[in-house]
């Protein structure tokens, strides 16, 4: 209970503080009546309530609407028909005057305002929608400002009468059923904060800030234009679609621009898009700030500029850039300005592309806009101002003006102006749909369908709360344009992609080149279906990157202190490749592969072995065959002279066996030529080991026989009987058999095998034979060495024997 009292106290304090602040900020509550707050609260706040027991008195100076008409039910309207609000510095000693707009008129928003009037008159003349009921309207100018919009909201909440009596329920007297507007997010937010307290619904035609979808803060807000959340997604997809990664951003320093850019920047970063600069300003900022933003654009390196602006802010920027045009820039625009024809006169923006509200056709609207007689114009201060600016004349005699007096020959049908341009009805259709949405809500609240006829109760006391409740479920189609609202008060998002293209006449025109439809499957929302004219009239997609793409064979290395889109391209190190553009890393080739010269692909390493067609192999084979031939020739000579004493004395049997083994030893070297195989690897080492042992065994046998022959000459020696022919043969066989046994064990346990040597050379493979068992290899060599040492010892012993 205590907590609820605290909350109530905070709410009351906040209400009073808001009232005091708004009064201080330019008299923006000039239309605020005492009936908005209970009289106890007003008395406690020190607000005069003279005769408050019987009447409520309007405080401040009432401001008349720009356009108004009485009706059974009144719809409010707020449009930004002027670019600025008159700035007044108050000394708090005099009563503030009514707000006044200044600056030139936004004739485009005047068309929006007149579209609302057209739609209401069309409904009043309809026999199907609200038959027998007349809708009225009260339309105010917000002066493109928050205080101006708040002032209009207070007037629409209060009504126009200065005094209301309690018996007439002054707390609700004169309240409109619903409000159309404002022409921007800033004004719409100001309006919503005020009228939501009275459950008055608001349908905006041009407030796109995603923040307005938050129903906790803006429960009575609806709109016929999509939320910026979808626009941001469309813009990011558009930038990504054309491969742009280096951009600049400029945006309005308002809720529209700030919320939009706050959503755009993280979404762009997620897609790998880098932002060189991000600048903002508001049209009323000092000229130096706008000039600084223009200078940033001029000095930037990014070709692409994403402009998230309201039309008034974009106008200020383009006017500044026109004084000293920047280098060619490709402009990407939000729906706030991209489809406004008045901007196409800035030639340095030719080729701009962006998202826009779909163009439409409203039958009869053009005739209504052009049906302005001088009498009707003179009766309205807003139309008078428009008329005088459009034709550069004055309707009334004014000694202070040097303009000529309008002579009545002015023809609005010949006027070229955003007001008369109905070829690209986009936002106007959003106004049209907003009015019809409110009208259908009123229709569903007061009318009933009976027997194919519609009966409407004109005497029913209708509250804004009822319209708000019914408006949530409105669902209809008008001129082929469906209207409905989701739980957040938003419609289905659909945008056109428009491109500023120069026609054959040299005039820049808005051409639809694609669309964005949020209802399509993910990844298919954006479609580009026509050729696009880019900056400076080129037909190729312009390139906007901080660094050129790194080709395959290189990798990206980020530049210190710069965004991820700024990098250097470094060739891949030895043995590594990158096979795609902008690769962040290089990858090692598999063991049997090696990069090509460009280092963008791994190729099989060349395989090398001692082939028969190589010079070394030919030399080795020649020596091997030559040695074998010498051994064979020697054997032939021995055979032909086998009966001679020299041959007989040389132990012919061992000599022939020795020559045979020498021949095989020479031929063994041929097994080292050619690609290694399992059999050739086993044969290389074992065959040579056995044959060489056979050779040494023969030499050993012959040496022993020589030694024993000289020893046998000694008296009484019978040693030769132990070294006869049989013993000699047995010795050779035994010694050779030991080597054969060693080789057999080696081959059985772990034989030599062919292998690919990948370590000696990185860029090629050497085919060679692995030893298998190193013990077996060294046992074979050790045994050969042992026999060789034994032969050497016997040869030393026989060195002094007689010749």
C-alpha positions, 0 to 999 in steps of 0.5 A: 500500500505504501508503495502505491502511494509513492508511485502515485506521488511520483506520477503527480510530481512528474505531471506537474513538472511536465506542465511547468517545463512545457510552459517554460519552453516557449508556451507550448501549453498555450492550449492547456485547460485546467480541466486536464488535471483535477482542480485539487491538483491545480489548486495545490500547484498554485494554478488559478481556478476562479469559480472552479466549482462551476467552470473550467477555464482555458489557460493561455492563448488559444491557437486556431487550427490551420483547417477545421470543419465541424462534424458529428465526430471530429478527427484531429490532424497534425502536419509539419507545414512549416520548417521551423518554430519561431524562437522566443526568449521569455522573461517570465513577466508577461503572458506567452503569446500563441506559438507561431511558425516561421521559415518557408512552407513545406508544400509537400506536407500541405499536400498531406494535409489536403489529402486528409481533408479530401479523404474526410470529404470522400467519406462524408459523401459515401453511402457505405462508410458512415452513412448519415454521419458527418466527420469533422476535422481540426488540423494544426501545424506542428512547425516541424518541432516537438513543442509545436506538436505538443501544443497541437496535442493540447489543443486537440485534447481541450477543444476550442471553447475557453470555458467549460462548465462541470455540468457539461463534463468539461473533462471530455468536452471537445476532445477529438476521436483520434489524431492523424499525424505528425509528419515525423517521429519527433512530433509524433512522440510529443503528441503520443505522450500527451493524448495517451492520458486520454486514451485518444488513439493516434495514427501516424502517416510518416513517423517511422521510429522503431521506438514507437512500437513499444506499447508500454510507452506508446499504447495508443499509437498506430501507423500506416507506414512501416517501422524503421526496424524494417527500413534498417534491415532493407538498407543493410541488405541493400548495402550488402547486396552490392558488396559495399563495405566502406561507408559513411553515415549521416542522420537527423539528430532526432528520435527518427535519426538516432533510433534508426542509426542506432539500429543500422550500425550494429546490423551493418557491423554484423554483415561486415560493413565498416563505417568511416564516420557517423555524423548527425545534426538537426536543421535548427543547429548552428550553421557551423555544425552543418558545415562541419558535417558537409566537410566530413563528407567532402574529406572522406574516402568512403564513396558511399553515404547512407543518409538517414534524414528527415526531409527538412534536415536533408534539405539543409545538408544539400543546400550546404553541399551545393555551395561546394560540391564534394567529390562524387558520392553514391547516396543511399537514402531513407524513406524520409527524403529519397522520394521527395522530388524537390531534391532531384534538382541537386545534380550531385545526388544523381544516381541516389538509391534508397527505400521509399513508400510504394507509389499509389493512385488516389482517384480524384485527389489531383482534381481536389488539390487543383480545385482552389479558387482565389476566394477559397484561398483568401479564406485560409491563411495557410492557403494564402501563404502557399498561394503567395509563395507559389506565384510570388504575388500578394492577395492582400494590399500590404504596404510593407511587401514589394510583391505585386498584387495577384491579378487573378490570372494565376492558374494552379494547374500550370504550377510545378510544385510538390503540392501539385505533383501527384505522379508519385503519391507515396506518403499521401497514400499513408495519410489517406489510409490513416483517415480511412482506418479511423473512419472504419473504427468509428463505423464499427463502433456506431454502425450495424449491418442489418438486412443488407443496409447500414444503420448508424446511430448519430446520437451515441455518446462515443468516447475516444477509448472506444475508437482506440479499442476498435482500431486495433482490429481494423482490417480493410482494403481501399483502392487495392491497398490493404490496411491492418495493424499488428500487436505493435500497431504496425502494418506489414512492411513493404518498400520500393527501391527507387533510383534517381535516373536522368531521362533523355530530357536531362531531368532526374526522375524517380524510377522503381528498380526493386522492392523489399517485402518483409513477408517473404522468406528470410534472405529473399526480402530484397529484390532488384529487378531493373538496371540502376543508374549510379553516381556520375551516370555509370552503369557499373556498380561503384566500389566503396571499400577501405582496402581492395580485396585480397586475392587468393594466395594472400591473407588479410592482416588488419591495419593497426588502429583501423576498422576491420575493413582496412587491411593489408594483403600478405602472401601466404608463407611457404607450404601454405595457401589461401583459395578464396578472396579476403581469406583471414588465414592461410592453410597448410597443404597436406603432406604429399601436396605443395602450393603452386606458384600463385599459392592458391591451390595445393598440387601433388608433389613431384615424385623423384627416384633414380630412373633409368633415363637419368644421367646418374643412373646411366653412368651407374648402369654403365659401370655395373655392366662394364664390371660384370663384363670384365668379370665374365671376360676374366672367367672366359679367359680362365676357362680357355686356359684352365689346363695351364699351371697358373690357373690350376695353381690358383684354385680354379674352382674358387676362382670361378666362384669368385668371378661369378660372385663378383659378376653378381655384385656388379649387377646388384647395383642395378636394383638401386635404379627404378621406382622402389617396390617391395621386392626391389627393396628386399633384394637390394640389401639382402642380395648384395649382402649374401653375394658379397659374403660369397665373394669374400668367402671365396677370397678368404678360402683362397687366402687360407689355402695359400697360407696352409700350402706354405705351412704344409711344406714343413716336415711332419705337417699334415694340415692340408688334409683339413683344407682340401677341396671339400673343406674349401667348399664347405667353408664357403658354403658355411660362411655364406649360409650364416649371412643367408640366415641373418638376411632371412631373419631380417626379412621375416621380422622386419624387412626393408620396404618402399617409403616416401621421403617427405622430410629431406625436401619440402617441395618434392617426394623422394621414393626410397627404401626404408631399412625396416629393421636397423639391427638386421641391416647392421648385422648384415654389414657387420658380418661383411665387415667381420669377414673383411677384417679376417681376410685383411688379417690373413692377407697381412700374414701372407704378405711375406710369403715367397712369390 
